[in-house]
Amino acid sequence: MRIAMANRLTPYMFMAPAVLIMAIALMYPLGYMIWGSFREWNPSQTIGEAEFVGLKNYITLWGDPNFHESLVVTLKFAFFVVTLEMLIGVGLALLLDRNIRGMSILRTLFILPMMIAPVVVGLMWRYMYHPTIGTFNGFLDKLGLPRVDWLGEHALMSIIIADIWQWTPFIFILSLAALQSLPRSALEAARIDGATGWQQIWHIKLPLMMPVLIVTALLRLIDAFKVLEVILVMTEGGPGLSTEILALRISRTATEFRELGVAAAMSNYLLILLLFLTLGMFAFTRWQEARAARLNAMIQEEDS
Amino acid sequence: MAARQERQPVGFYAIIVALVFMSVGPVLLMLVNSFKLDVDILSGGTGLLFLPTIQNYETALCDILWYEIDHLDFCSLKFGGAFINSLIIALISTLLTLIIGCMAAYALVRFRFMGRDTVSMSTLMVRMVPPAVLLVPVFGLWNNEFCLDRDGLIGGMIRDTFGGRGDVCLAGTHSGIILIYVAMNLPFVIWILQSFIVQVPRSLEEAARVDGAGPFQVFFKIVLPLIKPGLAAAAIFTFRIAWNEYLLASALSDRDTRTVPILIVNNMSEFNVEWGVIMATGMLLAIPPIIFTLFASRQIITGMTAGAVKG
């Protein structure tokens, strides 16, 4: 009897620390934030002291053009970053999917940018984009081309380029792994049938890689909404509001303007947006996985 | 595959060289500049002709170098202290996350129990929460509610039970930052460790059980040693986040507990950027992750692909 009890309790004993910590430091805070978003709340108050104002914060934000602007900037940033990184990363993987010597050293060098602190990445790029001492304008000078105001009117493009530098390797490595685990027989068969390189990519490789590519894109999409430090260091959201992504706006509203209630409402809007994006991507994943499975089955049938 | 392998076109190598140059170039540029005087940096972009100096590093590490004690007051940048804070926070939170996360992952893989699916689902969902979203509640809670003198839920309970001093909040302590990092990293660690634990042969565990080992003995003596590569990967990712994180640390730390990223941002936003010193500080912050990458890139890639390719 005692042994039976112990067995039933074992999984809970293994789970308890994790559940406890996530409850105290993630779930409770998230609930607390939803609660706080209905209040006029500043950082020196406990939530009980803050005045309840109902949906006021949400309604204020809904009509706030600055909030709309950061929403648009955030979506633009996420869209361009994910699209361009997917295109470049998958393209490179297809190009470099060969057995060459030293590939593991190359991969080590490629993943270096991902491991460096976003704050440091921002600092490096801020230096390279510097209008007078920066590397890029130095190059342009040497080529006799006019200088570019990188962190001025082209600031959004510049932060997108910096993010591409840091995170394209992520997509490259994952696509390469996916490519190298494709069934050899399918590729062999296609080659014997006389498919050109392009046809192989388009009709065999890409469809079979699709499930991995979608998970990768989903991970990048979620991460694109987390980017903050790089932009903070490079442009501090400026010039104007042109690079003030939602995360930056939330942190500024909370710590500089000391309006925790408004910042909480903003965070909730962001969470809802992320939830929809994630669910949409999940549905798409299911559909694509089914398609890849069918393709796989077809190939195996042809083999036998 | 074999047919193409024999003749790699020149263009192919050109692309590889360009890629390596692009990904490593900015880091090298920072390294070079960290050995330049500000005069040299300001005089022009890419020049390689300069007299290397370690003055920037001396300025950055001023508070832990071998000079006289009274000199400490003149240090403009107290990097040493911040570096130690970063180390304490990153190492302790990594260790805690690994132990706790590994136990949870094991339970999720090996046992059927009530609430298993709920935990598993919410773990996945929590992964998408950006740190900026956590900022508001964590800032409020750590400063106002998780204190020993307020009548908040937990603070009040701790005070009533242990009779604390009455003015301590979690904000401004190492523990406060460690707690949020552990919580933030747990979902990810649980997620990638699951795919490693699944591969541990059940028969090994059952054999140990028959020999009379309890579930915790099985876990620590059989399972943990077998998933070392997974643990290494998880450790690197957790360390990387804890070491690099800025936003939550800046909201939760005070003068004595601030970490290196905060120091860098504070010095960047000043009107006159001292490029040389900033680059030296950046380099010092980048070195541990770079060393990890060079020595454990295999584990890093395994960890990355365990997340996406297998999951």
HADDOCK unambig.tbl for C-alpha pairs under 7 A between the chains (distance, minus, plus):
assign (segid A and resid 11 and name CA) (segid B and resid 107 and name CA) 5.19 0.50 0.50
assign (segid A and resid 11 and name CA) (segid B and resid 111 and name CA) 6.16 0.50 0.50
assign (segid A and resid 11 and name CA) (segid B and resid 113 and name CA) 6.93 0.50 0.50
assign (segid A and resid 14 and name CA) (segid B and resid 103 and name CA) 5.11 0.50 0.50
assign (segid A and resid 14 and name CA) (segid B and resid 104 and name CA) 5.54 0.50 0.50
assign (segid A and resid 14 and name CA) (segid B and resid 107 and name CA) 5.86 0.50 0.50
assign (segid A and resid 15 and name CA) (segid B and resid 103 and name CA) 6.56 0.50 0.50
assign (segid A and resid 15 and name CA) (segid B and resid 104 and name CA) 4.59 0.50 0.50
assign (segid A and resid 15 and name CA) (segid B and resid 107 and name CA) 6.34 0.50 0.50
assign (segid A and resid 17 and name CA) (segid B and resid 100 and name CA) 6.08 0.50 0.50
assign (segid A and resid 18 and name CA) (segid B and resid 100 and name CA) 5.62 0.50 0.50
assign (segid A and resid 18 and name CA) (segid B and resid 101 and name CA) 6.34 0.50 0.50
assign (segid A and resid 18 and name CA) (segid B and resid 104 and name CA) 6.28 0.50 0.50
assign (segid A and resid 21 and name CA) (segid B and resid 183 and name CA) 5.92 0.50 0.50
assign (segid A and resid 22 and name CA) (segid B and resid 183 and name CA) 5.20 0.50 0.50
assign (segid A and resid 25 and name CA) (segid B and resid 180 and name CA) 5.90 0.50 0.50
assign (segid A and resid 25 and name CA) (segid B and resid 183 and name CA) 5.93 0.50 0.50
assign (segid A and resid 26 and name CA) (segid B and resid 183 and name CA) 6.53 0.50 0.50
assign (segid A and resid 29 and name CA) (segid B and resid 137 and name CA) 5.11 0.50 0.50
assign (segid A and resid 29 and name CA) (segid B and resid 138 and name CA) 6.19 0.50 0.50
assign (segid A and resid 30 and name CA) (segid B and resid 137 and name CA) 6.69 0.50 0.50
assign (segid A and resid 32 and name CA) (segid B and resid 137 and name CA) 6.25 0.50 0.50
assign (segid A and resid 33 and name CA) (segid B and resid 136 and name CA) 6.90 0.50 0.50
assign (segid A and resid 33 and name CA) (segid B and resid 137 and name CA) 5.11 0.50 0.50
assign (segid A and resid 43 and name CA) (segid B and resid 140 and name CA) 6.09 0.50 0.50
assign (segid A and resid 45 and name CA) (segid B and resid 144 and name CA) 6.89 0.50 0.50
assign (segid A and resid 46 and name CA) (segid B and resid 144 and name CA) 5.48 0.50 0.50
assign (segid A and resid 46 and name CA) (segid B and resid 145 and name CA) 6.51 0.50 0.50
assign (segid A and resid 98 and name CA) (segid B and resid 5 and name CA) 6.72 0.50 0.50
assign (segid A and resid 99 and name CA) (segid B and resid 5 and name CA) 6.87 0.50 0.50
assign (segid A and resid 108 and name CA) (segid B and resid 293 and name CA) 6.70 0.50 0.50
assign (segid A and resid 108 and name CA) (segid B and resid 294 and name CA) 6.43 0.50 0.50
assign (segid A and resid 108 and name CA) (segid B and resid 297 and name CA) 5.55 0.50 0.50
assign (segid A and resid 109 and name CA) (segid B and resid 20 and name CA) 6.68 0.50 0.50
assign (segid A and resid 109 and name CA) (segid B and resid 24 and name CA) 6.83 0.50 0.50
assign (segid A and resid 110 and name CA) (segid B and resid 20 and name CA) 6.79 0.50 0.50
assign (segid A and resid 110 and name CA) (segid B and resid 23 and name CA) 6.05 0.50 0.50
assign (segid A and resid 112 and name CA) (segid B and resid 290 and name CA) 6.63 0.50 0.50
assign (segid A and resid 112 and name CA) (segid B and resid 293 and name CA) 6.47 0.50 0.50
assign (segid A and resid 113 and name CA) (segid B and resid 23 and name CA) 6.45 0.50 0.50
assign (segid A and resid 115 and name CA) (segid B and resid 240 and name CA) 6.76 0.50 0.50
assign (segid A and resid 115 and name CA) (segid B and resid 289 and name CA) 5.79 0.50 0.50
assign (segid A and resid 115 and name CA) (segid B and resid 290 and name CA) 6.93 0.50 0.50
assign (segid A and resid 116 and name CA) (segid B and resid 286 and name CA) 5.61 0.50 0.50
assign (segid A and resid 116 and name CA) (segid B and resid 289 and name CA) 6.32 0.50 0.50
assign (segid A and resid 117 and name CA) (segid B and resid 244 and name CA) 4.63 0.50 0.50
assign (segid A and resid 117 and name CA) (segid B and resid 286 and name CA) 6.60 0.50 0.50
assign (segid A and resid 118 and name CA) (segid B and resid 244 and name CA) 6.83 0.50 0.50
assign (segid A and resid 119 and name CA) (segid B and resid 261 and name CA) 6.19 0.50 0.50
assign (segid A and resid 120 and name CA) (segid B and resid 282 and name CA) 5.41 0.50 0.50
assign (segid A and resid 124 and name CA) (segid B and resid 26 and name CA) 6.60 0.50 0.50
assign (segid A and resid 124 and name CA) (segid B and resid 30 and name CA) 6.48 0.50 0.50
assign (segid A and resid 133 and name CA) (segid B and resid 42 and name CA) 5.75 0.50 0.50
assign (segid A and resid 133 and name CA) (segid B and resid 44 and name CA) 5.32 0.50 0.50
assign (segid A and resid 133 and name CA) (segid B and resid 45 and name CA) 5.11 0.50 0.50
assign (segid A and resid 134 and name CA) (segid B and resid 45 and name CA) 5.56 0.50 0.50
assign (segid A and resid 135 and name CA) (segid B and resid 45 and name CA) 5.06 0.50 0.50
assign (segid A and resid 135 and name CA) (segid B and resid 46 and name CA) 6.24 0.50 0.50
assign (segid A and resid 138 and name CA) (segid B and resid 45 and name CA) 5.58 0.50 0.50
assign (segid A and resid 165 and name CA) (segid B and resid 23 and name CA) 6.94 0.50 0.50
assign (segid A and resid 174 and name CA) (segid B and resid 305 and name CA) 5.99 0.50 0.50
assign (segid A and resid 178 and name CA) (segid B and resid 309 and name CA) 6.59 0.50 0.50
assign (segid A and resid 212 and name CA) (segid B and resid 308 and name CA) 6.26 0.50 0.50
assign (segid A and resid 212 and name CA) (segid B and resid 309 and name CA) 5.45 0.50 0.50
assign (segid A and resid 215 and name CA) (segid B and resid 308 and name CA) 5.90 0.50 0.50
assign (segid A and resid 216 and name CA) (segid B and resid 308 and name CA) 6.17 0.50 0.50
assign (segid A and resid 222 and name CA) (segid B and resid 128 and name CA) 5.90 0.50 0.50
assign (segid A and resid 225 and name CA) (segid B and resid 130 and name CA) 6.81 0.50 0.50
assign (segid A and resid 226 and name CA) (segid B and resid 130 and name CA) 4.92 0.50 0.50
assign (segid A and resid 226 and name CA) (segid B and resid 131 and name CA) 6.72 0.50 0.50
assign (segid A and resid 229 and name CA) (segid B and resid 246 and name CA) 6.90 0.50 0.50
assign (segid A and resid 233 and name CA) (segid B and resid 265 and name CA) 6.45 0.50 0.50
assign (segid A and resid 247 and name CA) (segid B and resid 132 and name CA) 5.28 0.50 0.50
assign (segid A and resid 250 and name CA) (segid B and resid 132 and name CA) 6.72 0.50 0.50
assign (segid A and resid 251 and name CA) (segid B and resid 132 and name CA) 6.42 0.50 0.50
assign (segid A and resid 254 and name CA) (segid B and resid 136 and name CA) 6.43 0.50 0.50
assign (segid A and resid 260 and name CA) (segid B and resid 136 and name CA) 6.26 0.50 0.50
assign (segid A and resid 263 and name CA) (segid B and resid 136 and name CA) 6.76 0.50 0.50
assign (segid A and resid 264 and name CA) (segid B and resid 136 and name CA) 6.12 0.50 0.50
assign (segid A and resid 267 and name CA) (segid B and resid 133 and name CA) 5.09 0.50 0.50
